[in-house]
């Protein structure tokens, strides 16, 4: 999706409203999402901003290196992270390399 931006180096105190104010000047925003830590609920220091048009997203790349909420943010086109296709299950079980039990 060329209309979705990754925003990194985000101040932990930054709010989605801060991002909407900064990015809203470039076009209509569909979604603004700060990523939170699952355990603590605190910001992980990055967010995604989705625009209704690719042109608006490309124009907003101009914010790369600009100050938002006290930090110089990094802005780039978001890319899909490849899925891990190992199917989950057993990972990282150490121990005996021969597969037998140790007594």
N, C-alpha and C positions, 0 to 999 in steps of 0.2 A: 504494500500500500504506500504509494508515494505521497499520500496526504497525511501520513502519521509521522510525527517527529519524536525523536528521543531527546530528552533534556537531562543532561548530566551535570555533576558538580553543583547540585542544587543545595542551597542552604537548608539545614534541617528545620529551621523555623518557617520556611516558605510555605505558603498556603496555595490551594488551587485558585483562589481569588487573585493572588499575586501573579500567577501564571496567566490567568485569563486577561488581566489588565495589560500585561506585557505583550502577549501574543494576539490579543483581540484587535489590535490596530492593523493587522495584516489580513484579516478576513474572518468569516464566520467559523467559530469553533464548535465542533460537534461534541467533543469530549476532552476533558482535562483530568488526568489521573496521576496523583502522586503515589508512588509505590511504597507500601508500608511493610515493616517487618512483621511477620506472622506472630511472633512471640511477644514482642514489646509494644506493637502498635505504633512505633515511631517511624518517621520517614527514613527510607534507605538512601536518600540523597539523589534520587532520580525520578523522572516522571515521563509521561507520554502525553502529547497534545495532538489531537486529531482535528484536522480542518475539513470543511465541506468540499474544498477544491484543492487540487494539486498545485495550482498557481499560488494560492494563499500560503500553502506549506512551504513552497520554494522561496517565496518572498520573506517568510519568517526566519529562514536560515540566516538572515542578516543579524539576528540576535546572538549568534555565536560569539562568545567573548564579552558580551554585555553584562552589566551588573543587574541582577534581580535579587531582591531581598538580602542584599549585602554580599553576594558572591558572584564571581564571573562564571556564567553558565556556559556549557558546551551544548550546541544544538546540531543535530544531524538527522537525516532521513532514517526512520526506524527500519530495521531489517528483522525478518522473522528468525527467531532462534531455532536452530535445528532440534527436532525432538529426539530424545534418546529412545531408540527402538529395541532396547534389550528386553523389554517386557517386564521390567521390575524383578521382583523375586529376590533370590539370593545374591547378595553383593558383599564383597569384602570379608568373607569368612576366612580367617587365617587358619593357621594350625598346620597339621601334617600335610605335606604336599602329595604324599602318596595316596591320600583319600581315605586311609584307614583311621581307626580310632587310636588315640593315645591313652595308655593307662599308666 
